[in-house]
Amino acid sequence: VVLAKYAASSALVGVGVVSAGDMTTEAASTKLGHLLGNPDLTPHQVRALMGVTLRGELSPPEELAKPVFPNAFRLAGMLRGT
């Protein structure tokens, strides 16, 4: 889902909904649980990291919109241990 492209999804963005890109429901819920379970991440970082692939759960970044959080790719690398 491309949020903010249409009026209905713009309202969702306004209340804080984050796109899961092309992740399956299972991948999105597992990823969210993993990120929320990390006490070192702020809510802003969790939102940003939902749009960055950690283990191949999303299509390559060049096929998706850039993450809002500018350091999201660096943070993802830290979580992956790379």
N, C-alpha and C positions, 0 to 999 in steps of 0.2 A: 504494500500500500504506500502510495506517495502522499504523505500528509501535507496539508496546506495547499494542495493543488485545486481542490474543489471546496465549495462553501461548507459542506457538511464536515469535511475533515479539518478545515480551518478552525471550526469550533472545538474540535477535539484537541488540537494543538494548544488552543487558548486555555484549556484546563489542565494541560501538562501531559497529555498522552504522548508516548514515544513510539515511533514506528519500529516494528520488528523486522523490517525489510522483507526478505524472502525466507526467513526462518520458519520452520515448522512450529506448531504450537508447543510441542514437546521440547524442542530446542530452546525456544524463547523462555518458557517457564523454568527450565533447568538453568539456563544462563542467568536469568534474573535472580534466582535463588542463590547461585554461586556468587554473583556480584554483591547482592545484599548481605551475604554472610561474611564478606570481607570488611572487617572493622576499619581498615585504612582508607576506604573509599568514601568520598562525600556523595550525597545524592546527585549532585551535578555530574560527577565523574561516572556514576552508575548509568545515568541517562545517556551520557556520551558513549560509554563502552558498549551499550546495547546495539549501537550502530557500527561496531568494529568487530571483524571476525577474530575470534580467539583460537578456535580449533576447526576452522573450515565450515562453520555453521551458516555463514553468509556467503553470497557470491563475492567474487573479487571486488575490492574497493573501487576500482575504476568503473565498475558497472553500477555503483550506488552513489548517492549524493554524499558529499563531503560531510564528516561529522561536525557538529556544532562546536564541540570542545576541541581546540586546536592541538592539544597534546594527547588526544585519545589514542593515536597509533603508538606513541611512545609508552603510554600506560599499558596498552595491550601487550606490548613486548615485555614489559616488566612482569605482568601476570603470567605470560607464557614462559618466562625465565630466559628470554633471548636478549 
